C-alpha cells in the first residue's frame, strides 16, 4: 500500500536533486520543489486514505467508553433516540357486532 508514496517521494527527491545541481537551479528551489511536488501531495494522500481507519478507531473508542459493548440494552428503555419506543404488545382489535 505504501509503495506508491515511497516511489513518488523518490521521484520528487530526484527532481529536487536535478534542480539543485543544475547551473541555473538553487537549493531553495530544490527545497520548494521537494515540498510542493513531494511532501505535501503524499501527506495529503496518506491523510485522506487513513480517514476511514481513524473514523473506525474513534467509533470503537467511543463505544467502549459509553459501555454499550458491555451490557445489552433493555428493550423497554428505548434505543436512546428521540423517537418513541415501539409498543411491544400488539393492540387488541375490537370486534364489531353483527359481523
N, C-alpha and C positions, 0 to 999 in steps of 0.2 A: 504494500500500500504506500510505503514511503519512498519507493524508488523514483517516482516521477519528481517529487520535490527535491530530492538529492541531485538528480540529474539536472534539473532546472537551475539549482544553485551553482552547480559546476559550470554550466554554460554561462550564467551571469558572471561568475568569477573570471572565466576566461575572457569574456568581453571587457571586464574591468582591467585585466592584465594587459590586454591588447591596447586599451586606451592609455594606460599608464606608460607603456613602453613606446607608444607612438611618438613621432617627432613633434607633433602638434598637440598631443594629449597632456593632461596634468593628473596629479594624484587626486586632487579634489574632484575632477571629472570622473575618475575611475571609482572613487568612493560613492559619488552620486549615482553613477551607472549601476553599481552593485546594489545600492539601496533601492533604487526605483525599479530596476529590472529583476532583482533577485529577492531580497528580503521581504519587501512589502507585499508583492503578489503571493509569494509562498506562505507568508504568515497569514494573510487573509484567507487563502485557500484552506490551510490547515485549521484555522479557526472555524470557518463555515462547515467543513467536513466533520469537525468534532462536536458541533452543537447538538446533534441527536443523542450522543453519548452523555454529554453534560446534562441535558434535559432528563434523560433516564435516571442518572445518578441523583439529581436533585429531587425527582419524584420519589425515588426509593428512600432517600434520606427523610423526606417529609412524611412519608407513610410510616417509617419506623419511629419517628418522633411523636406522631399522633397516636400510635399504638393500635392502628387499625389491623395490623397483621396479627397481633397477639390474641385478641378475643373476637369471636364472631359477633356480628351486630344483631340485636334483638329486633325482630320484625315489627313488634308493636310500637317501637320507638320512632319509626320512620327512617328515612335514609339521610336525614340531615339537610335535605334541600328545602326550598321554600314551598314546595308542593305539599298538599295534604296527603297523608298516608292512605294507601289503598285499603278499603274495607276488606277484612279477611273473611267475613261471613257474608254470603250472598243474601240479599233481602228476599223475604218470602213473598211470593206472588199472591195477590188477593184473588180469591175465586169469585167469579161473577155468578149471581144466582140465575138459574134458568138455562144455563148452557151445558 
